[in-house]
Amino acid sequence: MMLEADKLCAWYGAAQILFDVSFDVGRSEVVALMGRNGAGKSTTLKAIMGLVGRRAGGVRFDGTELLRLETFQIARLGLGWVPEDRRIFTDLSVRENLDVGRRPANGGPAWSEERVFELFPNLAEMRERPGGRMSGGEQQMLTVARTLMGNPRMVLFDEPSEGVAPLVVERMAEAIVEMKQLGLSVLLSEQNLHFAALVSDRVYILEKGHISWSGAMRELEASAQVQRQFLGV
């Protein structure tokens, strides 16, 4: 396994958000964390990356325990994060944003500027454009490209299909599939079942901070009852 969470708990202040959450992600596997708004999906990713102040349980990345490490140390191990709010540098150009994310190869696929431009051809056409003058979908692609410039061995995606045009969603799905083919592991937080089904091998469903269901993505696609019970609005 590339990533293993064992009875992971997390709090914001006095409020407990995650309750004994356990799951795993294999090498070159795409796993989706699904659930309604407020289920704890984003908190799970932030807890893995050390961005939640109080955590308990265990999280191992390629055998290394993460809960005692700082966020920058976790990133140096080869764990990349694509946040929902993108966090690009709006005053910097596309090329400069990519330079900010550049790190030496860490055992995974080696990414260069030209290679991420092959993955996202739209970005190649706007190399000198400031991030603040890009659409939401273009910014989303830039965020993914910047993360890949850090040469991660695994990437966490927080709601990658949220608020972007269908064409960008399609390109994002193709990019995640290509990352898997290159040997990267992926964990994504997602509400969009159609998008998750395009890229994911397995799925865990969170409900009020607990894992309520898990199985192969094809099982979830085939079960209207599970979809209504855990994903319906």
N, C-alpha and C positions, 0 to 999 in steps of 0.2 A: 504494500500500500504506500502511496505517496503522502496522503494526509489521513490522519485518524483523530477524530474527536471522541473523547471518552467521558461521558457524564458532564459535559460542559455546562456551566452555569454562568450567568452574567447579570450584573446589576447596573442601573443608572441611579446613583444615589441610594436611597433606601428601597427603590422599586426593583424587584427581581423580574428580569425579562426572559431569561432562558433557564430551563429546568431539566438538568440531566440529559442534555442533547448529545446523542452518540451517532456517528456516521463515519463513513470512510470513502476515500476516492483513490482508485487504482492508478497505476502509471498509464499514461496515454488514454485516460478515460475522462468522459464529460459527465458530471453529475449535477443535477438541478435540485436546488432547495426551493420548494414551492409553497404557496399558502396565501391567504388573504392579507390585506393591509394590516400591519400591526402584529403579524404572527411571530416576528422575530428573525426574519430572513436576513435583513441588513445587519442587525445586531450580531448575528452569528459570524458574518464575514468580518465585522469590526473587532469582535472578540478574538478571532484567529490572528488578526494583524496587530493586536495589542493596543487597539484604539478605544477600548472600554476599560474604565478605571478599575473595576472590581470583577475578578473572574475566579472561578474555581473549577476543579476537574482536571482534565488533561487534553492537550492538543499536540500531536507529534507530526512533524513534517520531515519525511524521509528519515525517521528515527530520532530526530532531535525534538526535545520538549520545548514548546514555544511560550508557555505561560510565564516563564521567568525571564523572558527576553524583552528588550525594547523593540519598538516598531522598526527602527533602522537596522537592527540586528536581524530581525525576521526577513526583511527585504534582502539583506545581503546573502541570506541562505538560498535565495532564488525563488521567493514567493512574491509574485506581482499582484497588484490590486488595481482594479478599474472602478473608481467610485461612481455612484449614481449621479453626483453633482459635477462630475468631470474634472473640476479643479485645474483647468489649463491656465497658463499665464496669458491673459488677454492682450497685454502690450507687446508680447514677443511673437515673432513670426512662427510659422509651422516648423521651419528648420530649427529655430532656436529652442522651441518647446521640445523637439526631439533631442537636441543636444543636452538639455537639462536632464533627461531621463537616461542618458547613455551610461552604461556600466560594462565592465569586461564580461566575457562569456563565463557562465557558472555551471558548466556541465550540460546545459540544454542547447537548443539550436542557437547559433550565433546570428544576431539580427544587426543589419546595417540600415542606414538611411534608404538606400536604394531597394533593399529587400522589403521594408515596410511600405515603400511606395508601390511595389509590385502587388502587395496585399491590398492596398487602398489607393488605386490609381488616381482618384479624385484629389488626394493630398498632393500628389506630384505636380498637379497643375496649379497649386497655390502655395508653393514652397515659401514664398516671401510674404504671404498674407498674414497680418496680425490675427491672433486667435480670436480677438473680440469682433472681428468682421466676418466670422464664419457662422453658418447656420448651426442649429442644435445638433443635427445629424453629422455635420462635418466636424464639429467639436468632439462628438462621441468617437468618431474614427480616429481623431488626433489623440484622444486620451488612450485608446487601445494601442496605437502606434508608439506613443511615448512609453507606455508600460513595457512593450516588447523590446524597446531599445535598452532596457535594463537586463535583457537576456535572462528572463525567469525560466524556471523549470516547471512552474505551475502558475496559473493565473486565476484570481478570484474576480468575477464579474458581478457587479451589483446592478440589477435591473437594466441590462444592456439594450432592451427593446423599448424602454419607457420613453414616450414623448418624441419619438423620431419617425420620419416618414417610412412608408412600407419598403421603398427601395433601399433605404439605409438598413432596415431590419434584415432584409434579404442578404445584403452585403456582409452584415455582421455575422449572420448565421454561416455564410460561406467561409468567413475568416476563422471562426471557431472550429469548424470542421477541418480546415487546413492546419490549424495549430495542433489539433489532435493527431493528424496524420504525420506531423513532424515530431511527435513524441511528447508534446506538452500535455499535462493534466489540467483540467478545468473544473472549477466549482462555480456555478452561477446561481444567483438569487433571481427568481423570475416569477411573474404572475401570468404571463402570456403562454398558455399551454401550446398553442401552435408553434411559437418560436422555440420553446423548450423541447418539443418533440422533434424538431428539425435537427437538433444538435446533441441531445442527451442520450446516454446509455441507460442511466438509472435515475431515480428520483426519490427524494425524501420530502414529505409534506409536513410542514410545521403548523401547529394550531395552538395559539396562546402560549408560545414558548416551549411546547412539547412536540416531539416527533410523534405524529398520529398515524402515519402510513409510510411504507417504503416498498419499493419493488422496481422491476424493469419498466422503462418508459412505455414499452408496448403494452404492458399490463394496465397502466393508467389510461392510455389511449382507448383501450377496449372496455373500460369500466365506467359507464355513465353514472353509476351509483356513487363511486368514489369521487368522481368529478363534482357531482352535485353536493355531496356531503362536505367535502373539504375545500373546494375551489369556487363553488357557486356563490354569487353575490346575494 
